[in-house]
């Protein structure tokens, strides 16, 4: 069996246009969008942003994004996201006991993104 790609469906929260802007500012390209679904891409990786709001689900949903240069992502977040007044939370790069260095970012919907350095 061969796996070609895994594309998660990420909930937008109650403000779908805000979530779209957030992911574009984060560096993803919006390659398709309608009133219910957008496809975002960066390099070969893609995800679906679904116009969906369920607080309990969103606050328990997590995604890991493996990157080559965590410090470059941190600089990008500081430069392009911090001052835009998005309803987000984030924690600087930290080395965790499980051996990964990660940025934790809670997106506008409440989804927790573990942006981790690929070893």
C-alpha positions as CSV (number, residue, x, y, z in Angstrom):
1,X,0.0,0.0,0.0
2,X,1.2,3.5,-0.9
3,X,0.1,6.6,0.9
4,X,0.2,9.7,-1.3
5,X,-0.9,12.5,1.1
6,X,-2.8,13.0,4.3
7,X,-4.9,16.2,4.3
8,X,-6.6,17.1,7.6
9,X,-9.8,19.1,7.9
10,X,-9.3,22.0,10.2
11,X,-12.3,23.8,11.7
12,X,-12.4,27.5,11.1
13,X,-14.3,28.5,14.2
14,X,-17.1,31.0,14.1
15,X,-15.2,33.5,11.8
16,X,-14.4,31.7,8.6
17,X,-12.9,34.8,6.7
18,X,-10.7,35.6,9.8
19,X,-9.4,32.0,9.8
20,X,-8.6,32.3,6.1
21,X,-6.7,35.5,6.6
22,X,-4.8,34.0,9.5
23,X,-3.5,31.0,7.5
24,X,-2.5,33.2,4.6
25,X,-0.6,35.5,7.0
26,X,1.0,32.3,8.5
27,X,2.4,31.6,5.0
28,X,0.0,29.2,3.4
29,X,-1.4,29.8,-0.1
30,X,-5.1,29.5,-0.5
31,X,-5.5,27.4,-3.7
32,X,-9.3,27.0,-3.5
33,X,-12.1,28.5,-1.6
34,X,-15.9,28.6,-1.5
35,X,-18.4,29.3,1.3
36,X,-17.8,26.0,3.1
37,X,-14.2,24.9,2.4
38,X,-10.8,26.3,1.5
39,X,-7.6,24.4,0.6
40,X,-4.4,25.8,1.9
41,X,-0.9,24.7,0.6
42,X,2.7,25.3,1.6
43,X,5.2,23.3,-0.4
44,X,3.8,19.9,-0.9
45,X,1.6,20.0,2.3
46,X,-2.1,20.8,2.2
47,X,-5.0,21.0,4.6
48,X,-8.7,21.8,4.3
49,X,-10.1,24.7,6.3
50,X,-13.7,23.8,6.9
51,X,-16.3,26.5,7.7
52,X,-17.2,24.7,10.8
53,X,-17.7,25.8,14.4
54,X,-17.9,23.5,17.4
55,X,-16.0,24.9,20.4
56,X,-15.6,21.6,22.3
57,X,-14.2,19.9,19.2
58,X,-11.9,22.8,18.3
59,X,-10.4,23.1,21.8
60,X,-9.5,19.4,21.7
61,X,-8.2,19.2,18.2
62,X,-4.4,19.2,17.6
63,X,-2.2,19.2,14.6
64,X,1.6,18.6,14.3
65,X,3.4,20.6,11.6
66,X,7.0,19.4,11.2
67,X,9.4,22.1,9.9
68,X,13.0,22.2,8.9
69,X,13.9,25.5,10.7
70,X,11.8,26.2,13.8
71,X,13.6,29.5,14.5
72,X,12.7,30.8,11.0
73,X,9.0,29.9,11.8
74,X,9.2,31.7,15.1
75,X,10.7,34.8,13.4
76,X,7.9,34.6,10.8
77,X,5.2,34.4,13.5
78,X,6.7,37.3,15.3
79,X,6.9,39.4,12.2
80,X,3.6,38.5,10.4
81,X,1.2,37.3,13.1
82,X,1.9,38.9,16.4
83,X,0.7,42.4,15.8
84,X,-2.4,41.6,13.6
85,X,-4.6,41.2,16.6
86,X,-5.7,37.7,15.8
87,X,-7.5,35.9,18.8
88,X,-4.6,33.5,19.2
89,X,-2.1,32.3,21.8
90,X,1.4,31.1,21.2
91,X,4.4,29.9,23.1
92,X,8.0,30.4,22.0
93,X,10.2,27.5,20.9
94,X,10.7,25.1,23.8
95,X,12.5,21.8,24.1
96,X,10.1,19.3,25.7
97,X,10.8,16.2,27.7
98,X,9.7,14.0,24.8
99,X,12.7,15.3,22.9
100,X,11.1,17.7,20.5
101,X,11.5,21.4,20.2
102,X,8.2,23.0,19.4
103,X,6.2,26.2,19.1
104,X,2.6,25.8,20.4
105,X,0.1,28.0,18.6
106,X,-3.6,28.1,19.3
107,X,-5.3,29.3,16.1
108,X,-8.4,31.6,16.0
109,X,-10.7,28.6,16.3
110,X,-8.9,27.2,19.3
111,X,-7.0,24.4,17.5
112,X,-3.6,23.7,18.9
113,X,-0.8,23.5,16.3
114,X,2.4,21.9,17.5
115,X,5.0,23.4,15.1
116,X,7.9,21.1,15.7
117,X,11.5,20.9,14.4
118,X,12.0,17.9,12.2
119,X,15.0,15.9,13.3
